[in-house]
Amino acid sequence: MTIEVTAAGHRVSADAVLFDKDGTLIDLHGPWHAWAEATIHALCARSPELVPERLAAAIGVGEGRVEPDGVLAGGTDAMIGAALVDVLLDAGVRSPEGEVATAMEHAHDRVDVEALVAALPGVVDILRASADATGAVAVVTADTVARAWQHLAHIGVRDAVDVVIGADRVERGKPDPEPVLLACAELGVEPGRAVLFGDSEHDAVAAERAGVPHRVLVRPTAPAAHLQGVLWARTWAQVSAQAAEEPEPDADPE
């Protein structure tokens, strides 16, 4: 079964639909901005020499928003931790790895991420249309599989998703193509017949490397110019999806 997707005036067709999670299905700025603030506050409380703005910039938080191409938006816990450790090393903080691990654990305990999870406006309709049209929907995320399923259930779309590929199922996450290729394999669809919706450069690059021809970034700001062949929509209101019309059968010969 095939779906036709229109994004910012461009139409493409596909037999499978892949979605990033954070920033694509789920609003980053509720749960993850709160979590970042709690982590940074814990670090600065223990090491007053740290500059909160430097910590925020290191993980991709600026002007009160989570940047779509930053490590917080698309990285694993290990990647986020490594970015913070680098700042602590530069500041001369002793035992930076332990300090960061303690602060991140504190934030996980203090911030109920699941309670703050909310779907971006319009995306649930697109995801359900994708499921109805193709029967082949996957979520490819830097989060864990278990937490991804929880978030999908929270926004009411768990039943519409066939496969979740999380960071704990692959050796190399996005922008490596491994999670995208695994998602396509488990859906039983060639990458060349898939479309991927994301919000970050990592999403687009991973899909391109996997051979996915149709890559749609849904985000307020334009993607980098070097991302060739990427369709861009500011919001989900600029995206539509529907089952492709079946071709008319040939008339019986007289």
N, C-alpha and C positions, 0 to 999 in steps of 0.2 A: 504494500500500500504506500502511496506517495502523498506527500504534503507539499503545498505551495506556500512559500513564505514571502511576504512582501515587507521590506525594511527600507524606510526612507525613499520610497519610490522605485526600488529595485526588486525584481521578482526572481526567486530561485526555487528549485524543487529538490526534494530529498526523500529517502526512504527511512531515515532514522534521524532523531533529533537529540543532540547532546547539550546539556546545560551546565555551566559553572554554577556554584551555589552562592557563596557570599559575594554580594555586590551585584549579582545577576538575578537570582531568585529572591534573595533575602537582603534587606536593607542593612548595609554594613554599619551605619552610623548609630544605630541603637545599641546592639549588644557589644560590638567590638570597640567602638569609641569609649564606651564606659569601662570596658575591660582594660584598655590601654591606659586610661587615666588612673585607674586603680593600681596598675603595675608601676607606672611612673611615680605616683605618690609614694608607694611603698619603698621604691629605690631611693628617692630623695630624702625620705624620712630617716633612712639608715645611713645615707651618705650625703650630707648637706652640700658638699662641694659639687655635686652633679647639677647640671643645668637642665631643667625639664624640657625646654625647647629643643635641645640637642637630642635628648632621648626620643622625643616625639618625632622629630625629623628622621631619625635613624630607622624607625619602623613605618614611616609613611603616614604620619598624622600631621596635618597643617591647617591652621585657621579653623580649628574645631571640627575638621572633617577627615575622614579616612580616604587617603589617596588611592584610586583604583589600581595604580601600578606599583604601590608600595608593598613592602614585605608583610605588613599586617593584613592587607587585603588578600594576598595570594600565597603567602608562605605558610609553612608548617610551624608548629610550636618551636621546633629545633631551629628553624631559620630565624624566627623572631627573636629567640633567645640569643642566637649568635650575633645578631645586629646590635642588641643591647649590650652584650659583653664587650664588643669593640669600643663602645662609648665609655664603659667603665674602665677598660684598660687604658684608654687615652687620658682619663682623669686620675689615674693612679690608684684606683680603688683596689684594695686587697681582696683576694678570693672572688673575682668578678663572676665566675660561673656559679658559685654557691649563692651569691647575692641575687643574681638574676633568677635562679631557680626558686629561691624563697619568695621573691616578689611576685613571680608569675603564679606560684601556688596560692599566695595570698589573694591575688586578684580573682583566681578561679573560685576561691572560697567566698569572697565578698560580693562578687557580681553574678547574679543569676542570669546567665546568658540566654538560656532557653526562654525565660519569661519575657525577654526583650526582643525575641525573634519576631519579625513581621515580614510578610511578602511585599515586594515592591508593587506598586499599583499596576494592574493590568497583566502581570506575569502569570498568574494562576490560569487565566483564560487561555493564554498562549500555550502553556504546558498541557492543559487538558485537551485543547484542540490538536496538539501534536500527538498525544496518546491516542485519541480517537482516530486520527488519520493514518498513523503509521503502526501503532502497537509496538513501537521500538523507541523508548525514551530512556536516556541515561543521564545521571548526574556525575560529573567529573570534578572533584574538589580536592583542595589541599587539606581539608578537615579529615577527621577519622570517619570511617564508614558508620559506626554506631551513632556518632553525634549527627551526621548528615541525615540518617533515617529519622532521628528524633526531630530535627528541624523540619523535615518534609512532613512528618505527621502533624507538627504544630501548626503548619500553614495549610493543612488539609489536602495534601497532594500525594501522600505516600502511595496510595493505590494506583496512581497514574504513572509511577516511575518503575521501570523494569529492572534497572541495574544502577548500583552506586559504586563508583571507583573512588576510593579515598587514598590519602597518603600512606595509610597502613597496608595497602594492597599492592603497592609498587615499590620498586627500588629507587626510581627517579621520578619526581613529580614534575608538573608543568614548570618551565617551558619544554621539558623533554616530552617527546610524543608518546612515551610508554602508556600513561593512563588513558589517553585518547584511543590508542590502538587496542588496548584491552577492552575498553567500553564497546568499541565496534565489534570486536571478536565475540563478546558475550551476547551482543544483540543479534549476531549473525548477519551483519551488514558490512559491506566493503566501505572503508573510509571515504572512497570517492563518491559514495551515495549518501553521505551524511551532511548535516549542517550543524554548526556549533554556535551557541549563544554564550557570550561571556561579557566581561566588562574590563578586562585587563590585557596588557600586552602579552603576558604569559599565556593567557587563554588562546589568543590569536596565533602566537608562534607555535605552541604545542600542536594546534590543529593543522597548521600549514605543514609542519614537519611530518605529521601523520598522514598527509595526503588528503585532508578534508578540504574540498574546494570552496565551500561556502562558510564564511566566518562573519558573524554579526556581533559587533560590540555595542551594547546598550549602556550608555554612560552620558553624563551631562557635558563632558568636555571631549573635544575631538581627539582621536587616537593619533599617535606619532605618525609623521609623514612617511617614515620608512616601512610602515606596515602596508604592503601592497595587497590589493585585492580584498581589503576588509570593508564590509558595509557598516555604516555607523548610524545609529538611531539615538537621539538624545534621551528618549523615554520609551517605555513599552507602548505608549499611545501611538507611536510611529511604526509599530510592527503589527502585522496581521498574519494569521495562519489558517489554512483551511485545506480540507482534503482535495487533492487534484481530481478534476473531472475525468471520469472514465471515457476512453475513446468510444465513439459510436461503432457498434459492430458493422462489418461489411454486409451490405444487402445480399440476400441469397440470389444467385444467378437465376435468371428466368429460363 
